Amino acid sequence: VEERVRAVQNWVLAPLRNEHFTSLATLNEAIAKGIDELNDRPFTKMTGSRTERFQTERAHLRPLPEV
């Protein structure tokens, strides 16, 4: 988990540090775009990307229990 937090800090948040946002909505859009780009980036040691892996595994997910 810590590695993923560091990746988001380096690849999503760091490029935005010198930007000026006039609303929370525009900031959220910029963050969402960065996360999409990070998830679409190909793996270095495996084929595919995080987005492709999630789409493959999505069919096997079950809903969380209510309690």
Buried (B, 14 or more C-beta within 10 A) or exposed (E): EEEEEEEBEEBBEEEBEEEEEEEEEEBEEBBEEBBEEBEEEEEEEEEEBBEBBEEEEEEEEEEEEEE
